[in-house]
């Protein structure tokens, strides 16, 4: 029976889909050495952790690496392609969950939720209630979304239809904007938005995209929401802006180094919401991603190419290794 190796346990619906079609193994640990050792005899890898390039070298016979989600930064795509390993992902499977998280955290910041909850518990009813005087509504504001893929479009739809927001969008392609999204260069978007949402992939072009200069151009009281990847932001510049109260706050789900260290400056601010890279994790999204990844794995085992193949240049080498498929 073919072997599917997953870095994490799958949703029960996904495991059930594989039952009888493949042996499902779960990684015992997520360090590189363990992943390399345990994947030597597997056919397909389902990915929710960073894979070492060595998984695709030597005697490994992995056919495909299927991302349990959208971002490909956990997979060494160049090494996989060179080895003839197919790479696929699940664009849009967790988009709604991430978009809801972005809106939820923006609302929590505007309504002073952290300070209210803290002081209500520690000092009583009236101490918590006092913060409401500084609370702000989301309705009628401008949201700027960097990255207009599935997540960005979901944020735009919720903001426009649910809250009457003016929506600005920036995209590498410069195309595919819904009619209620106004295209804007990143510099203009950052300077004119009350809420800036980062929903772009991590690439060489997006590392440091939200630079010191762009943070300095943000409106006083504006909010930065990052559901992209940590390196998109210049951390030092953002921390300075927060300390000097030049912006209204930040909601950060991803970080340059994860897990976040316990004494990180971000944890010291009342106007920063910090979450442990969970924006895309809900019961519903885990089911969609798990089932989607399992289905793609079964396609590969059934001698088909994945529906969401991301390295077509690997196919020729793949066919040399495993025969015409």
Secondary structure, 3 states (H helix, E strand, C coil): CCEEEECCCCCHHHHHHHCCCCEEEECCCCCHHHHHHHCCCCCEEEECCCCCHHHHCCCCCCCEEEECCCCCCCCCHHHHHHCCCEEECCCCCCHHHHHHHHHHHHHHHHCCHHHHHHHHHHHCHHHHHHHHHHCCCCCCCEEEEECCCHHHHHHHHHHHHHHCCEEEEECCCCCCCCCCEEECCHHHHHHHCCEEEECCCCCCCCCCCECHHHHHCCCCCCEEEECCCHHHECHHHHHHHHHCCCCCEEEECCCCCCCCCCCCHHHHCCCEEECCCCCCCCHHHHHHHHHHHHHHHHHHHCCCCCCCECCHHHHHHHHHHHCCC
